[in-house]
Amino acid sequence: MSQISLFTIIISALIAFFIVKSRGKSKWGVHLKGVRCPKCNEKQPFIRVPKNEREALWGGYTCNNCNTEMDKYGQLLDDKP
């Protein structure tokens, strides 16, 4: 088996793993649906610019309208990093 096909299999398995994990809303999951702010109901942009380190590493949003921090699933975050 060539190195390229082995690499393709490994990458495909990792992608499948992350998609399955996202159903449980884990930190490792992938969320591809739109998100709305839990406070003001403002739709968050699909392509985002992380505002802090947590958003860069784990995803999430800071609402441009009311500055509310939420995770990648749109759940309000109580603890600010």
C-alpha positions as CSV (number, residue, x, y, z in Angstrom):
1,M,0.0,0.0,0.0
2,S,1.4,3.3,-0.9
3,Q,2.0,6.1,1.5
4,I,-0.5,8.4,-0.1
5,S,-3.4,5.9,0.1
6,L,-2.5,5.2,3.8
7,F,-2.5,8.9,4.5
8,T,-5.9,9.2,2.8
9,I,-7.4,6.4,4.9
10,I,-6.1,8.0,8.1
11,I,-7.4,11.4,7.3
12,S,-10.8,10.0,6.3
13,A,-11.0,8.1,9.5
14,L,-10.2,11.2,11.6
15,I,-12.8,13.2,9.7
16,A,-15.4,10.5,10.3
17,F,-14.5,10.4,14.0
18,F,-15.0,14.1,14.4
19,I,-18.3,14.1,12.6
20,V,-19.6,11.3,14.8
21,K,-18.3,13.0,18.0
22,S,-20.1,16.2,17.0
23,R,-23.5,14.6,17.6
24,G,-22.8,14.6,21.3
25,K,-21.7,18.3,21.2
26,S,-18.3,17.6,22.5
27,K,-15.4,20.0,22.5
28,W,-13.8,17.9,19.7
29,G,-16.9,17.9,17.5
30,V,-17.5,19.7,14.2
31,H,-20.5,21.9,14.0
32,L,-21.6,23.0,10.4
33,K,-25.0,24.5,11.1
34,G,-25.7,28.2,11.6
35,V,-25.5,29.7,15.1
36,R,-27.6,32.5,16.7
37,C,-26.7,34.5,19.8
38,P,-28.5,33.2,22.8
39,K,-29.2,36.7,24.1
40,C,-30.0,38.9,21.1
41,N,-30.8,36.1,18.5
42,E,-28.3,37.7,16.0
43,K,-27.1,35.3,13.4
44,Q,-23.4,34.6,13.6
45,P,-21.2,34.6,10.5
46,F,-20.2,31.2,9.1
47,I,-16.7,32.4,8.4
48,R,-15.5,34.0,11.6
49,V,-12.4,35.7,13.0
50,P,-11.5,34.3,16.5
51,K,-11.5,37.0,19.2
52,N,-9.4,35.1,21.7
53,E,-7.3,32.0,22.2
54,R,-10.3,29.7,23.2
55,E,-12.2,30.6,20.0
56,A,-9.1,29.9,17.9
57,L,-8.5,26.5,19.5
58,W,-12.0,25.2,20.1
59,G,-14.3,27.3,18.0
60,G,-17.1,29.6,19.2
61,Y,-18.2,33.1,18.7
62,T,-18.3,36.5,20.3
63,C,-21.5,38.3,19.2
64,N,-20.8,41.5,17.3
65,N,-24.1,43.0,18.5
66,C,-24.0,42.3,22.3
67,N,-20.5,40.9,23.0
68,T,-21.9,37.6,24.3
69,E,-19.5,34.7,24.2
70,M,-20.8,31.3,23.1
71,D,-19.4,28.0,22.1
72,K,-19.5,26.6,18.6
73,Y,-23.0,25.2,19.2
74,G,-24.4,28.6,20.3
75,Q,-24.5,27.8,24.0
76,L,-23.8,30.7,26.3
77,L,-20.5,30.5,28.1
78,D,-20.5,31.6,31.7
79,D,-16.8,31.5,32.3
80,K,-14.8,34.0,30.3
81,P,-11.2,33.0,29.5
